Amino acid sequence: MRRRLLPALLILPLLGGLATETAAQSGMVSVTSGAMRATNESPHVQSGSFNIHVSSVQTATVPFKLCFASSLSTASFTLTKGVSSLALDAQGCTTDTIPSGRTLGPSYVLYATTNDTLDEPDEVVTATVSADPNNALPAGVTISSTANTATVTIRDDDPTVVRLARSGTGAIAEGSTAEFT
């Protein structure tokens, strides 16, 4: 009597593979920005936000580092997370996490703080997400290389004023030239 072992031999490795292998999680961490309606330099008016995302739900907390930079030599904005002001280190960075089981991490709200009368360039605030150097990303999770920065522009709302003063005195004859400074 001959036994048929062939089907069992084909199924056992498959069952063993299912029992011992676990699927590696994958995900991409990115940052997006949202400009608000009031994007001028009015103080204490929400100018925009930065949101951190991971592309798929993770079973572990996802740590990240977020750095902010201004296009102006003197930044004129503050950031909050929830209702609290956000403390940044000397390089303009903070570390935070996306809780396990979620794809949307914290939101950081940008507020313009200086409403001056100086005509100046618009201020571009850039947020860059990277790996937290003190906490490893979960296996399979990476920082996006194409969506790791986002910007919000705070528009200057001061008019450009041009003042001219004529050099010299006296009447100018028609067809003559005059100098202005």
VENJO-V650702 format. One record per helix or strand of 2 or more residues. SS is the DSSP state (a for helix, b for strand). FROM is the first residue (numbers start at 1). LEN is the number of residues. If there is no record, write none. Layout:
# VENJO-V650702
SS&FROM&LEN + SS&FROM&LEN
This chain:
# VENJO-V650702
a&6&15 + b&27&9 + b&46&9 + b&62&9 + b&77&5 + b&84&2 + b&93&6 + b&104&9 + b&123&8 + b&141&3 + b&149&7 + b&166&2 + b&179&2
